[in-house]
């Protein structure tokens, strides 16, 4: 599993806080890292990146939205500006 620098930094801050509050609890993330280091994240727990969401939205808009003026309601344009 690959995390961005920002995500890694946030996790280190969380771990440091846990170590301060409860030293035993602070060691737990290391244990899980060791146990599951070579496993990928389950699909249902993955969050798509911003770039992936933009690509998905663009693909949806291209395939689902009407592409010809004939498919639009009378007076509408693809940009959503009414023509008079």
PyMOL commands that set and color helices and strands:
alter all, ss='L'
color gray80, all
select helices_A, chain A and resi 5-21+23-26+28-36+43-45+50-64+69-71
alter helices_A, ss='H'
color red, helices_A
deselect
rebuild
show_as cartoon
